Amino acid sequence: MINQLKNLRLGLFLLGLVIIFAVERYFSQYDSRLLIDGLGLLLMLVGTGMTAGLYITKKNEGFEKEAKNWLLSSLWMSVVILGLGLYFAFDASLGDRGAVETLSQKVLLVSWLTAVIVALFAGIGAEIGIRSSGEGDRAEPYRLVLATQTWLGIGFLLAALVCINFAANKMDMVWDWSYLKTTKPGESTVKMVGELTEPVQIGAFFARDSEVEPFVREYLEQVAGLNDNVELNFYSKDFYPAKAEEFRVARDGQVILLKDKKRQRIDVGEDISFARKKLKKFDQLFQKAFLGISEAKKTIYVTSGHGEMSWKGKRAATRQIKNFHKILKQLNYNIRTLGLEQGGFSELPDDTDLVVIPGPSKPFTSQEIQVLKAYLAGGGSLLVFLDVEFSGEDRGIEGLDGANQLEELLASFGIVFEPQFLANDKQFVRSTRKAIDHFFLFTNNFSSHVAMSSLTKNDDKMGLLTFQSGHLKIAEKMADDWKASPVIQTLNTTFIDLNKNTKFDKGEIRKNYPVAMVAESSKSKVLVFSDATMLSDPVILNPGNQLAVVDSVRWLAGQAEIMGEVASEEDIKIQHSKSRDLVVFHGSIYLVPCLVLLFGYFANRRKE
């Protein structure tokens, strides 16, 4: 009986721990979560109780030394259970926010992590010690204590690293010891430089012993090799003062582009620690400068006054588009607002190359709709981002007969917006680890349309992210001369969540749903996205979203010839999803460290 307890107690405890880990890690969005967690906790309590029973039995039998072993074993198990209790308190304090905000939440986070990590490592030492310290009168508790202390030190070290990592993530301090690699000219840059028909001078000014100059030279020599009209020279300000005056350079560490009387400067710097970040995105900086000298700026008007998303002022992160505004500025566009602040939306200026409507939450007036209609009839371009929460049909706006006039205008071009949440419980982005993540979708299902050509070429490494997206469909009737077609669709495991419970229910259908569509006439172009959140500051950080927006804008603004990916060597935060990379992800996070620990363990045993 005693031997059965010894063999069974640890297995039950670890099985319960694995069950709780699996549920919290992979199935936390299901209603049965608490029930299964309770089962896991029960198994852990049974295992701990059996260990405590061994302690009591051995003590009553007079085997004090062996009893101490079982006391230490039951102690580490109890601390793990205490840590799990702190975890559940921490999880309850988060609610649906999924982010650590208050001091009490931070204390709970550190407490449960430290308790579980330290106790588990102490348990490794204790269980190894129990097997080598003997039984009954021959038990040697000091062996167990020594093994426990050794592994306890490892546990404290790992817990400290976890805490340091969390603190470092919250502090605005970075030590960049990574390998430095300058970007190569991206697809878009290659197209722009390759089509150059007039001479361009590039003057790169760096000191002769500069650490930065070799990285800049590597990139610029590739650019110069794309077109004979590019004249590239490297100078030092001190050795070539006349050239420094000609290029209007005040110090080394600058790259100047000259064409006719136009001049653009890229300030890289001479200090490698300062220049490192700019070198990683040098293609982006060069493209912005090249556009500044090669053509007149195009003008984009962004509507306002209808509750649109904006880069101005403070607002919710999902309604802020500062990064979108920054991207357009880098692409050498003039960005202007159009709406109530400018005296009303009564007409469009003559210099309008593109109108963008970013997630309006209030209706447009009939006059404004007529202005947009006339603009498109004359050969204009329109880019629209819609939001399920602010659909006119969903909100029942008074005076519009239950419909949204902007959506009616789009329907006349062949694009119908359906304000119904799309969800996916099989393929989604894990962000908060709550059920709401089923609305956080990704897709690499792009059409061959020219507006999505760059994404189609890179669909194996890029995807579009959407959150609480609606969907689109082709209208049964549309105005003459207009044709509509989907250009981005969801993965085929996506469904319309009719009751918004994040689950796939009876009557709901899994299939590909369009989330972006184009409509074209002989003169005009319209592109509509069924999710405005994809444009917001947090989500547009995804490279796929950036490329979708950039190429959409360029296609609509008549710059399809320079569409393409912008090269970058900047680090990208990992967004881990239930995709084919899951095995690799967990292998690198869990399997490799465990193999290292096992190797060390067997190596030490061999020495002994």
MIDO-899438 format. One record per residue (C-alpha): residue number from 1; residue in one letter; x, z, y. Coordinates in steps of 0.02 Angstrom, whole numbers, m for minus. Each point is the difference from the previous one (the first is absolute). Example, Ala and Ser with C-alpha at 12.3 -4.5 7.8 and 13.67 -1.06 7.14 Angstrom:
# MIDO-899438
<1 "a" <615 390 m225>>
<2 "s" <69 m33 172>>
//
This chain:
# MIDO-899438
<1 "m" <0 0 0>>
<2 "i" <140 48 120>>
<3 "n" <94 m162 m36>>
<4 "q" <m158 m101 32>>
<5 "l" <m20 85 169>>
<6 "k" <180 m38 44>>
<7 "n" <m20 m184 m43>>
<8 "l" <m172 m25 78>>
<9 "r" <8 97 165>>
<10 "l" <123 m113 92>>
<11 "g" <m85 m159 m61>>
<12 "l" <m169 57 64>>
<13 "f" <73 51 168>>
<14 "l" <91 m166 27>>
<15 "l" <m151 m100 m59>>
<16 "g" <m109 87 130>>
<17 "l" <130 m32 135>>
<18 "v" <11 m185 m45>>
<19 "i" <m190 m15 4>>
<20 "i" <m9 75 175>>
<21 "f" <142 m110 61>>
<22 "a" <m80 m159 m70>>
<23 "v" <m170 41 74>>
<24 "e" <68 42 173>>
<25 "r" <119 m147 1>>
<26 "y" <m109 m139 m69>>
<27 "f" <m182 54 m13>>
<28 "s" <m28 114 150>>
<29 "q" <m140 m110 65>>
<30 "y" <m115 28 m149>>
<31 "d" <m140 130 m5>>
<32 "s" <61 68 m167>>
<33 "r" <166 50 78>>
<34 "l" <m41 186 17>>
<35 "l" <m65 11 m179>>
<36 "i" <158 m76 m73>>
<37 "d" <109 104 117>>
<38 "g" <m91 153 m66>>
<39 "l" <38 m53 m179>>
<40 "g" <184 m20 42>>
<41 "l" <6 169 86>>
<42 "l" <m86 81 m150>>
<43 "l" <133 m69 m118>>
<44 "m" <136 67 114>>
<45 "l" <m81 172 5>>
<46 "v" <m16 1 m190>>
<47 "g" <184 m46 m18>>
<48 "t" <49 137 123>>
<49 "g" <m113 125 m88>>
<50 "m" <78 m40 m168>>
<51 "t" <173 28 73>>
<52 "a" <m55 166 75>>
<53 "g" <m71 44 m171>>
<54 "l" <170 m28 m78>>
<55 "y" <76 118 129>>
<56 "i" <m127 137 m41>>
<57 "t" <20 m25 m188>>
<58 "k" <190 9 2>>
<59 "k" <m2 152 115>>
<60 "n" <m120 92 m115>>
<61 "e" <111 m43 m148>>
<62 "g" <148 79 89>>
<63 "f" <96 m162 32>>
<64 "e" <33 34 185>>
<65 "k" <133 m133 19>>
<66 "e" <m107 m142 m67>>
<67 "a" <m149 66 99>>
<68 "k" <101 m26 160>>
<69 "n" <20 m183 m47>>
<70 "w" <m187 m26 m16>>
<71 "l" <m31 97 161>>
<72 "l" <113 m120 95>>
<73 "s" <m84 m149 m83>>
<74 "s" <m174 60 50>>
<75 "l" <64 33 176>>
<76 "w" <54 m179 36>>
<77 "m" <m164 m65 m70>>
<78 "s" <m97 117 114>>
<79 "v" <96 m60 153>>
<80 "v" <m41 m182 m43>>
<81 "i" <m185 46 m11>>
<82 "l" <15 91 168>>
<83 "g" <79 m157 75>>
<84 "l" <m145 m106 m64>>
<85 "g" <m121 122 81>>
<86 "l" <90 m25 165>>
<87 "y" <m8 m189 m28>>
<88 "f" <m189 3 m21>>
<89 "a" <m15 106 159>>
<90 "f" <110 m126 91>>
<91 "d" <m101 m148 m65>>
<92 "a" <m163 82 54>>
<93 "s" <70 30 176>>
<94 "l" <38 m186 19>>
<95 "g" <m178 m57 m30>>
<96 "d" <m17 m188 26>>
<97 "r" <138 m10 131>>
<98 "g" <142 m19 m125>>
<99 "a" <130 52 131>>
<100 "v" <89 166 29>>
<101 "e" <m42 58 176>>
<102 "t" <m15 191 18>>
<103 "l" <132 135 m26>>
<104 "s" <m100 78 m142>>
<105 "q" <m3 m167 m91>>
<106 "k" <188 m16 18>>
<107 "v" <26 177 m67>>
<108 "l" <m113 m36 m149>>
<109 "l" <91 m164 m34>>
<110 "v" <172 81 m1>>
<111 "s" <m63 149 m100>>
<112 "w" <m78 m95 m143>>
<113 "l" <142 m126 m14>>
<114 "t" <131 138 m1>>
<115 "a" <m94 107 m126>>
<116 "v" <m32 m141 m123>>
<117 "i" <172 m81 12>>
<118 "v" <100 162 m10>>
<119 "a" <m107 73 m140>>
<120 "l" <8 m159 m106>>
<121 "f" <189 m7 10>>
<122 "a" <11 185 m38>>
<123 "g" <m113 m35 m148>>
<124 "i" <119 m132 m66>>
<125 "g" <140 129 m1>>
<126 "a" <m111 135 m74>>
<127 "e" <m63 m108 m143>>
<128 "i" <175 m62 m41>>
<129 "g" <61 180 4>>
<130 "i" <m138 62 m117>>
<131 "r" <54 m124 m134>>
<132 "s" <181 58 5>>
<133 "s" <m15 187 34>>
<134 "g" <m59 55 m173>>
<135 "e" <m148 103 m59>>
<136 "g" <m43 183 m31>>
<137 "d" <148 119 12>>
<138 "r" <120 m147 9>>
<139 "a" <m79 m68 160>>
<140 "e" <121 m21 145>>
<141 "p" <m100 0 163>>
<142 "y" <157 m28 104>>
<143 "r" <13 m178 m71>>
<144 "l" <m176 m36 57>>
<145 "v" <32 78 172>>
<146 "l" <159 m103 22>>
<147 "a" <m88 m163 m47>>
<148 "t" <m147 42 113>>
<149 "q" <114 37 148>>
<150 "t" <90 m166 m22>>
<151 "w" <m159 m103 m1>>
<152 "l" <m76 109 135>>
<153 "g" <141 m54 115>>
<154 "i" <m39 m182 m36>>
<155 "g" <m183 33 38>>
<156 "f" <40 81 168>>
<157 "l" <114 m147 43>>
<158 "l" <m135 m128 m38>>
<159 "a" <m132 101 95>>
<160 "a" <117 8 150>>
<161 "l" <26 m189 m7>>
<162 "v" <m189 m27 m2>>
<163 "c" <m21 114 152>>
<164 "i" <144 m84 93>>
<165 "n" <m73 m171 m37>>
<166 "f" <m170 52 68>>
<167 "a" <79 75 157>>
<168 "a" <111 m153 27>>
<169 "n" <m152 m113 m13>>
<170 "k" <m84 97 142>>
<171 "m" <153 7 114>>
<172 "d" <53 m146 108>>
<173 "m" <178 m3 m66>>
<174 "v" <77 m136 m107>>
<175 "w" <170 m18 m82>>
<176 "d" <18 m182 m51>>
<177 "w" <134 m17 m133>>
<178 "s" <m75 m155 m75>>
<179 "y" <88 m164 m32>>
<180 "l" <m14 m109 155>>
<181 "k" <m56 m178 m22>>
<182 "t" <m47 m117 142>>
<183 "t" <m154 m107 m23>>
<184 "k" <12 m184 m37>>
<185 "p" <m101 m127 101>>
<186 "g" <m179 12 m62>>
<187 "e" <m115 m145 m42>>
<188 "s" <m78 1 174>>
<189 "t" <170 m1 87>>
<190 "v" <63 m143 m108>>
<191 "k" <m153 m104 48>>
<192 "m" <18 36 187>>
<193 "v" <186 m37 10>>
<194 "g" <m14 m151 m114>>
<195 "e" <m125 m84 117>>
<196 "l" <104 30 156>>
<197 "t" <27 m163 98>>
<198 "e" <91 67 154>>
<199 "p" <169 90 12>>
<200 "v" <4 190 m8>>
<201 "q" <152 106 38>>
<202 "i" <28 164 m90>>
<203 "g" <134 114 70>>
<204 "a" <43 156 m101>>
<205 "f" <105 128 97>>
<206 "f" <94 129 m104>>
<207 "a" <167 89 12>>
<208 "r" <135 m72 m113>>
<209 "d" <4 156 m108>>
<210 "s" <m190 17 m6>>
<211 "e" <m77 67 m161>>
<212 "v" <m165 m84 44>>
<213 "e" <64 m176 34>>
<214 "p" <25 m54 m184>>
<215 "f" <m182 38 m41>>
<216 "v" <m65 m97 151>>
<217 "r" <119 m143 m36>>
<218 "e" <m64 m16 m179>>
<219 "y" <m179 m24 63>>
<220 "l" <35 m111 150>>
<221 "e" <114 m119 m95>>
<222 "q" <m142 m31 m122>>
<223 "v" <m116 m36 148>>
<224 "a" <125 m118 81>>
<225 "g" <15 m96 m164>>
<226 "l" <m186 m41 3>>
<227 "n" <7 m117 150>>
<228 "d" <140 m92 93>>
<229 "n" <m87 40 165>>
<230 "v" <51 182 m18>>
<231 "e" <169 39 81>>
<232 "l" <69 169 m57>>
<233 "n" <150 89 76>>
<234 "f" <69 176 m12>>
<235 "y" <82 80 151>>
<236 "s" <67 166 59>>
<237 "k" <m55 50 174>>
<238 "d" <175 61 47>>
<239 "f" <91 m155 m63>>
<240 "y" <m129 m127 64>>
<241 "p" <m61 65 168>>
<242 "a" <m56 m174 57>>
<243 "k" <m111 m20 m153>>
<244 "a" <m67 176 24>>
<245 "e" <m51 m50 177>>
<246 "e" <m75 m165 m60>>
<247 "f" <m106 89 m131>>
<248 "r" <m31 148 117>>
<249 "v" <70 129 m120>>
<250 "a" <43 173 65>>
<251 "r" <73 71 m162>>
<252 "d" <46 m46 m177>>
<253 "g" <m126 19 m141>>
<254 "q" <m121 m132 64>>
<255 "v" <m59 m171 m62>>
<256 "i" <m62 m122 132>>
<257 "l" <m107 m155 m31>>
<258 "l" <m2 m135 136>>
<259 "k" <m107 m155 14>>
<260 "d" <m14 m92 166>>
<261 "k" <m34 142 121>>
<262 "k" <m79 116 m128>>
<263 "r" <99 150 m61>>
<264 "q" <m35 131 m133>>
<265 "r" <107 150 m49>>
<266 "i" <16 96 m163>>
<267 "d" <82 169 31>>
<268 "v" <81 49 m165>>
<269 "g" <132 123 59>>
<270 "e" <180 30 m51>>
<271 "d" <m26 167 m88>>
<272 "i" <m39 m34 m183>>
<273 "s" <m108 156 m13>>
<274 "f" <m106 m63 145>>
<275 "a" <0 m182 m57>>
<276 "r" <m43 35 m182>>
<277 "k" <m188 4 26>>
<278 "k" <0 m158 106>>
<279 "l" <108 m95 m123>>
<280 "k" <m126 33 m138>>
<281 "k" <m135 m88 101>>
<282 "f" <113 m124 90>>
<283 "d" <m104 m149 m57>>
<284 "q" <m152 73 88>>
<285 "l" <100 30 160>>
<286 "f" <75 m175 m5>>
<287 "q" <m169 m81 m28>>
<288 "k" <m74 89 150>>
<289 "a" <146 m55 111>>
<290 "f" <m6 m178 m66>>
<291 "l" <m185 m16 35>>
<292 "g" <33 62 176>>
<293 "i" <112 m149 41>>
<294 "s" <m76 m136 m107>>
<295 "e" <m180 m13 61>>
<296 "a" <m127 61 125>>
<297 "k" <m87 160 m48>>
<298 "k" <m172 m16 m75>>
<299 "t" <m136 117 60>>
<300 "i" <m110 106 m111>>
<301 "y" <m154 86 69>>
<302 "v" <m58 157 m90>>
<303 "t" <m180 50 33>>
<304 "s" <m40 174 64>>
<305 "g" <m151 96 61>>
<306 "h" <m91 m9 m167>>
<307 "g" <82 150 m84>>
<308 "e" <141 m106 m69>>
<309 "m" <160 68 m74>>
<310 "s" <133 13 134>>
<311 "w" <184 37 34>>
<312 "k" <m46 96 158>>
<313 "g" <m30 188 10>>
<314 "k" <m17 122 m143>>
<315 "r" <m122 m29 m142>>
<316 "a" <m15 21 m188>>
<317 "a" <144 m79 m95>>
<318 "t" <m118 m120 m88>>
<319 "r" <m61 m64 170>>
<320 "q" <172 m14 82>>
<321 "i" <90 m169 2>>
<322 "k" <161 35 94>>
<323 "n" <102 m78 m141>>
<324 "f" <m108 m158 5>>
<325 "h" <30 m13 188>>
<326 "k" <187 26 m28>>
<327 "i" <7 m138 m132>>
<328 "l" <m86 m125 115>>
<329 "k" <120 42 143>>
<330 "q" <148 m27 m117>>
<331 "l" <m69 m172 m42>>
<332 "n" <8 m45 185>>
<333 "y" <m187 m1 37>>
<334 "n" <m80 51 163>>
<335 "i" <m128 134 m46>>
<336 "r" <m147 27 117>>
<337 "t" <m164 91 m15>>
<338 "l" <m168 m78 31>>
<339 "g" <m156 102 32>>
<340 "l" <m84 124 115>>
<341 "e" <164 54 81>>
<342 "q" <23 m178 64>>
<343 "g" <m173 m11 76>>
<344 "g" <m93 m51 m155>>
<345 "f" <13 m125 m138>>
<346 "s" <m78 m143 98>>
<347 "e" <130 m135 m33>>
<348 "l" <165 m33 m85>>
<349 "p" <155 m41 105>>
<350 "d" <74 m174 m12>>
<351 "d" <162 65 m77>>
<352 "t" <m88 72 m153>>
<353 "d" <87 m53 m161>>
<354 "l" <m86 125 m114>>
<355 "v" <m136 133 11>>
<356 "v" <17 154 m111>>
<357 "i" <m146 118 m33>>
<358 "p" <72 157 m83>>
<359 "g" <m136 104 m83>>
<360 "p" <m139 12 130>>
<361 "s" <m118 150 m17>>
<362 "k" <m125 m55 133>>
<363 "p" <m98 m163 17>>
<364 "f" <51 m149 105>>
<365 "t" <m125 m60 129>>
<366 "s" <m90 m166 m18>>
<367 "q" <101 m67 147>>
<368 "e" <165 45 m84>>
<369 "i" <m54 m83 m162>>
<370 "q" <m42 m159 97>>
<371 "v" <173 6 81>>
<372 "l" <83 13 m170>>
<373 "k" <m108 m140 m68>>
<374 "a" <46 m114 145>>
<375 "y" <185 45 m19>>
<376 "l" <m2 m48 m184>>
<377 "a" <m98 m159 34>>
<378 "g" <141 m51 116>>
<379 "g" <136 23 m133>>
<380 "g" <36 186 8>>
<381 "s" <62 121 m133>>
<382 "l" <m74 168 m49>>
<383 "l" <69 143 m105>>
<384 "v" <m125 136 m48>>
<385 "f" <21 166 m91>>
<386 "l" <m165 80 m51>>
<387 "d" <m41 176 m58>>
<388 "v" <m135 56 m122>>
<389 "e" <m34 160 97>>
<390 "f" <m38 m96 160>>
<391 "s" <m99 m146 m66>>
<392 "g" <m150 m35 110>>
<393 "e" <m112 m19 m151>>
<394 "d" <59 167 m68>>
<395 "r" <m25 91 164>>
<396 "g" <m164 m83 48>>
<397 "i" <49 m37 180>>
<398 "e" <m148 m5 115>>
<399 "g" <m40 m164 84>>
<400 "l" <84 m104 m136>>
<401 "d" <m144 m2 m124>>
<402 "g" <106 96 m126>>
<403 "a" <141 m125 3>>
<404 "n" <167 m19 86>>
<405 "q" <15 m155 111>>
<406 "l" <188 m15 m33>>
<407 "e" <m34 m3 m187>>
<408 "e" <m138 m129 29>>
<409 "l" <125 m108 95>>
<410 "l" <124 10 m144>>
<411 "a" <m139 m41 m123>>
<412 "s" <m36 m160 97>>
<413 "f" <180 m51 m39>>
<414 "g" <m25 38 m185>>
<415 "i" <66 179 m14>>
<416 "v" <m122 140 m45>>
<417 "f" <56 181 11>>
<418 "e" <m71 119 m130>>
<419 "p" <17 182 60>>
<420 "q" <16 77 m173>>
<421 "f" <150 104 m55>>
<422 "l" <115 m78 m128>>
<423 "a" <78 119 m127>>
<424 "n" <114 m8 m150>>
<425 "d" <27 144 m122>>
<426 "k" <131 m93 m102>>
<427 "q" <117 m81 125>>
<428 "f" <16 93 165>>
<429 "v" <128 83 113>>
<430 "r" <30 184 m33>>
<431 "s" <8 82 171>>
<432 "t" <m95 165 2>>
<433 "r" <m23 13 m190>>
<434 "k" <m185 24 34>>
<435 "a" <m147 m106 m52>>
<436 "i" <1 m82 173>>
<437 "d" <157 m93 m54>>
<438 "h" <m114 m117 m97>>
<439 "f" <m40 m79 169>>
<440 "f" <186 m27 36>>
<441 "l" <26 m171 m77>>
<442 "f" <142 m122 m18>>
<443 "t" <m2 m183 m47>>
<444 "n" <120 m145 m21>>
<445 "n" <m138 m126 m32>>
<446 "f" <39 m127 136>>
<447 "s" <m60 m180 14>>
<448 "s" <109 m152 33>>
<449 "h" <m70 m18 176>>
<450 "v" <135 m29 131>>
<451 "a" <m47 162 90>>
<452 "m" <53 98 m156>>
<453 "s" <145 m110 m57>>
<454 "s" <133 134 27>>
<455 "l" <m99 132 m94>>
<456 "t" <m34 m121 m142>>
<457 "k" <187 m32 m18>>
<458 "n" <34 187 m5>>
<459 "d" <m151 59 m100>>
<460 "d" <115 75 m132>>
<461 "k" <73 125 124>>
<462 "m" <m131 17 138>>
<463 "g" <m181 50 6>>
<464 "l" <m134 31 130>>
<465 "l" <m63 179 21>>
<466 "t" <m180 36 53>>
<467 "f" <m96 162 19>>
<468 "q" <m190 14 m11>>
<469 "s" <m13 m188 15>>
<470 "g" <m158 m102 2>>
<471 "h" <m3 m176 m72>>
<472 "l" <m41 m177 54>>
<473 "k" <m93 m148 m72>>
<474 "i" <m33 m180 44>>
<475 "a" <m163 m27 95>>
<476 "e" <m133 m108 m81>>
<477 "k" <m24 m92 165>>
<478 "m" <128 m29 136>>
<479 "a" <21 m105 156>>
<480 "d" <45 m182 m20>>
<481 "d" <186 m40 m9>>
<482 "w" <45 176 m59>>
<483 "k" <74 42 m171>>
<484 "a" <36 175 m63>>
<485 "s" <108 60 m145>>
<486 "p" <74 165 m62>>
<487 "v" <188 24 22>>
<488 "i" <21 178 m67>>
<489 "q" <m101 77 m141>>
<490 "t" <6 170 m85>>
<491 "l" <60 28 m177>>
<492 "n" <m131 m37 m132>>
<493 "t" <m23 185 m44>>
<494 "t" <m77 33 172>>
<495 "f" <m185 41 19>>
<496 "i" <m125 31 140>>
<497 "d" <m28 189 5>>
<498 "l" <m185 m4 39>>
<499 "n" <m25 190 1>>
<500 "k" <173 39 72>>
<501 "n" <45 121 m140>>
<502 "t" <169 m87 m33>>
<503 "k" <m52 m30 m182>>
<504 "f" <m48 m156 m95>>
<505 "d" <m185 21 m42>>
<506 "k" <m130 m100 m92>>
<507 "g" <m54 m153 98>>
<508 "e" <165 m17 94>>
<509 "i" <105 m154 m37>>
<510 "r" <188 m18 m14>>
<511 "k" <68 m163 68>>
<512 "n" <105 m78 139>>
<513 "y" <m77 31 171>>
<514 "p" <61 m95 155>>
<515 "v" <76 114 133>>
<516 "a" <66 m139 112>>
<517 "m" <m76 m171 36>>
<518 "v" <38 m146 113>>
<519 "a" <m124 m118 82>>
<520 "e" <59 m165 74>>
<521 "s" <m76 m141 97>>
<522 "s" <81 m158 66>>
<523 "k" <54 97 156>>
<524 "s" <m7 186 m33>>
<525 "k" <59 136 m119>>
<526 "v" <m71 171 m44>>
<527 "l" <76 130 m115>>
<528 "v" <m96 158 m49>>
<529 "f" <59 157 m92>>
<530 "s" <m132 116 m73>>
<531 "d" <106 155 34>>
<532 "a" <59 55 171>>
<533 "t" <98 148 m68>>
<534 "m" <131 m120 m71>>
<535 "l" <52 m26 181>>
<536 "s" <20 186 39>>
<537 "d" <168 82 32>>
<538 "p" <20 84 m171>>
<539 "v" <m56 m147 m106>>
<540 "i" <84 m143 92>>
<541 "l" <169 78 m44>>
<542 "n" <m25 m84 m168>>
<543 "p" <103 m162 3>>
<544 "g" <m142 m99 m78>>
<545 "n" <m119 49 139>>
<546 "q" <129 m46 132>>
<547 "l" <29 m171 m76>>
<548 "a" <m187 m32 m16>>
<549 "v" <m27 42 184>>
<550 "v" <153 m94 64>>
<551 "d" <m38 m161 m95>>
<552 "s" <m185 10 45>>
<553 "v" <44 13 184>>
<554 "r" <127 m141 m8>>
<555 "w" <m117 m115 m94>>
<556 "l" <m142 33 122>>
<557 "a" <115 m19 151>>
<558 "g" <60 m170 m60>>
<559 "q" <171 56 m62>>
<560 "a" <m17 m35 m185>>
<561 "e" <169 m86 m1>>
<562 "i" <92 166 27>>
<563 "m" <m102 105 m122>>
<564 "g" <100 96 m128>>
<565 "e" <73 166 m52>>
<566 "v" <114 94 119>>
<567 "a" <150 69 m95>>
<568 "s" <35 186 7>>
<569 "e" <116 121 m87>>
<570 "e" <m92 154 65>>
<571 "d" <m53 130 m127>>
<572 "i" <m183 m8 m46>>
<573 "k" <m96 154 m54>>
<574 "i" <m58 m17 m180>>
<575 "q" <m187 m20 m21>>
<576 "h" <m29 34 m183>>
<577 "s" <m152 m71 m82>>
<578 "k" <m71 m16 m175>>
<579 "s" <87 m164 m29>>
<580 "r" <133 m72 m114>>
<581 "d" <134 100 92>>
<582 "l" <m73 167 m59>>
<583 "v" <113 13 m152>>
<584 "v" <156 m37 102>>
<585 "f" <m54 126 132>>
<586 "h" <m25 144 m122>>
<587 "g" <153 m49 m99>>
<588 "s" <109 19 154>>
<589 "i" <m84 160 58>>
<590 "y" <m17 95 m164>>
<591 "l" <87 m85 m146>>
<592 "v" <173 m27 75>>
<593 "p" <22 180 64>>
<594 "c" <m61 68 m168>>
<595 "l" <126 m108 m93>>
<596 "v" <139 69 111>>
<597 "l" <m54 179 m37>>
<598 "l" <m10 m34 m187>>
<599 "f" <173 m79 1>>
<600 "g" <71 154 86>>
<601 "y" <m88 117 m121>>
<602 "f" <67 m85 m157>>
<603 "a" <173 m19 76>>
<604 "n" <7 188 32>>
<605 "r" <m64 40 m175>>
<606 "r" <137 m108 m74>>
<607 "k" <131 97 98>>
<608 "e" <m69 164 m65>>
//
